[in-house]
């Protein structure tokens, strides 16, 4: 019997996948994972995303409310659950790049977004200034792939 974490959509994420993401990030000496978010904050992100966030990201966020620091030579800020709706509104994501959901940044002018247009929840990096679908660069096929690339020291700028 395989234990699975429930998610908003009713589907579940493999705990190995979510635990692997957490484990990989916790090994990074200069990256601090956020603490466990309140249920109120989790509900904010669930309501905001209306099913648009991937299950493994929601499962990750139930344990770690974002994080910040260096992963290799890449600086990464994963927004806290309560911050995500406000950042998406402030940067006018829905108007400038419909189908993107902003969830973090590199702290240097690039946003990390989920691309929900085709339902696969790939991760892209897009400049905050001039934000558009055409300026997006794929940085992972999924949230776990994105984290694996970072931990594996792959450049996001290739």
C-alpha positions as CSV (number, residue, x, y, z in Angstrom):
1,X,0.0,0.0,0.0
2,X,1.5,3.4,-1.0
3,X,0.8,6.3,1.2
4,X,-0.2,9.5,-0.7
5,X,-0.8,13.1,0.3
6,X,-4.2,14.5,-0.5
7,X,-4.4,17.7,-2.6
8,X,-7.0,20.2,-3.4
9,X,-8.1,18.5,-6.6
10,X,-8.7,15.2,-4.9
11,X,-5.8,13.7,-6.9
12,X,-2.7,12.8,-4.9
13,X,1.0,13.3,-5.2
14,X,3.5,10.6,-4.5
15,X,5.0,11.2,-1.1
16,X,8.4,10.2,-2.5
17,X,8.1,13.1,-5.0
18,X,7.1,15.6,-2.4
19,X,9.6,14.3,0.2
20,X,12.3,14.2,-2.4
21,X,11.7,17.9,-3.2
22,X,11.8,18.8,0.5
23,X,14.9,16.7,1.1
24,X,16.7,18.2,-1.9
25,X,16.0,21.7,-0.8
26,X,16.8,21.1,2.9
27,X,20.3,19.9,1.9
28,X,21.1,23.3,0.4
29,X,23.1,25.1,3.2
30,X,22.2,28.6,1.9
31,X,18.5,27.9,1.3
32,X,15.9,28.3,4.1
33,X,12.6,26.5,3.7
34,X,9.6,28.2,5.2
35,X,7.8,26.6,8.1
36,X,4.4,24.9,7.9
37,X,1.8,27.4,6.7
38,X,-1.5,27.9,8.5
39,X,-4.6,26.2,7.0
40,X,-5.9,29.8,6.4
41,X,-2.9,30.5,4.2
42,X,-3.2,27.2,2.3
43,X,-6.9,28.0,1.7
44,X,-5.9,31.4,0.3
45,X,-3.6,29.8,-2.3
46,X,-6.1,27.0,-3.1
47,X,-8.9,29.6,-3.7
48,X,-6.7,31.8,-5.7
49,X,-5.4,29.1,-8.0
50,X,-8.8,27.5,-8.7
51,X,-7.0,24.2,-9.4
52,X,-4.4,25.9,-11.5
53,X,-1.4,24.9,-9.3
54,X,0.1,21.5,-9.6
55,X,-0.6,18.9,-7.0
56,X,3.1,18.3,-6.0
57,X,3.5,22.1,-5.5
58,X,0.4,22.2,-3.3
59,X,1.7,19.2,-1.3
60,X,5.1,20.8,-0.9
61,X,3.5,24.0,0.3
62,X,1.5,22.1,2.9
63,X,4.8,21.4,4.6
64,X,6.9,24.4,3.7
65,X,5.5,27.9,3.2
66,X,8.0,28.9,0.5
67,X,11.7,29.4,1.0
68,X,14.6,31.7,0.1
69,X,18.3,31.6,-0.6
70,X,20.9,30.2,-2.8
71,X,20.6,26.8,-4.5
72,X,24.1,26.4,-6.0
73,X,24.7,29.8,-7.7
74,X,21.0,30.5,-8.3
75,X,19.2,32.7,-5.9
76,X,15.6,31.6,-5.5
77,X,12.6,33.0,-3.6
78,X,9.6,30.7,-3.4
79,X,6.7,33.0,-2.3
80,X,4.7,32.1,0.8
81,X,1.2,31.0,0.2
82,X,-0.4,34.2,1.4
83,X,1.8,36.3,-0.9
84,X,1.0,34.6,-4.2
85,X,-2.4,36.2,-4.9
86,X,-1.0,39.7,-4.2
87,X,2.1,39.3,-6.3
88,X,0.0,38.0,-9.2
89,X,-2.3,40.9,-8.9
90,X,0.5,43.5,-8.5
91,X,2.4,42.3,-11.6
92,X,-0.9,42.0,-13.6
93,X,-0.1,38.4,-14.6
94,X,-3.7,37.7,-15.7
95,X,-3.7,40.7,-18.1
96,X,-0.1,40.4,-19.4
97,X,0.4,36.6,-19.5
98,X,-2.9,34.8,-19.0
99,X,-2.4,31.2,-17.9
100,X,0.7,32.0,-15.9
101,X,0.7,31.8,-12.1
102,X,3.6,33.6,-10.4
103,X,5.1,31.6,-7.5
104,X,8.6,33.0,-7.1
105,X,11.6,34.9,-8.4
106,X,15.3,34.8,-8.7
107,X,15.5,38.2,-7.0
108,X,17.1,39.7,-10.1
109,X,14.2,40.7,-12.4
110,X,13.0,37.2,-13.4
111,X,9.8,35.6,-12.3
112,X,9.1,31.9,-11.8
113,X,5.7,30.9,-13.1
114,X,3.6,27.9,-13.7
115,X,2.3,27.7,-17.3
116,X,-1.2,26.4,-17.0
117,X,-2.3,27.0,-20.6
118,X,-1.9,23.4,-21.7
119,X,-2.7,21.8,-18.3
120,X,0.8,20.4,-17.8
121,X,2.0,22.9,-15.2
122,X,5.4,23.4,-16.6
123,X,7.6,26.0,-15.0
124,X,8.9,29.0,-16.9
125,X,11.1,31.9,-16.1
126,X,9.9,35.3,-17.5
127,X,11.2,38.8,-17.0
128,X,9.0,41.0,-14.7
129,X,9.5,43.9,-17.2
130,X,8.1,43.0,-20.5
131,X,6.2,40.0,-19.1
132,X,4.7,38.0,-21.9
133,X,4.3,34.4,-23.1
134,X,6.9,35.1,-25.8
135,X,9.6,36.0,-23.3
136,X,9.2,32.9,-21.2
137,X,12.0,30.4,-21.0
138,X,11.1,26.8,-19.9
139,X,13.0,25.9,-16.7
140,X,11.2,22.6,-15.9
141,X,8.6,20.2,-17.1
142,X,7.1,20.3,-13.5
143,X,7.8,21.8,-10.1
144,X,9.9,18.7,-9.1
145,X,11.8,18.9,-12.4
146,X,12.5,22.6,-11.7
147,X,13.8,21.8,-8.2
148,X,15.9,18.9,-9.6
149,X,17.5,21.3,-12.2
150,X,18.4,23.8,-9.5
151,X,19.8,21.2,-7.1
152,X,21.7,19.6,-10.0
153,X,23.3,22.9,-10.6
154,X,21.9,23.3,-14.1
155,X,21.8,26.9,-15.3
156,X,18.4,28.4,-15.8
157,X,19.8,30.8,-18.4
158,X,20.7,28.2,-21.1
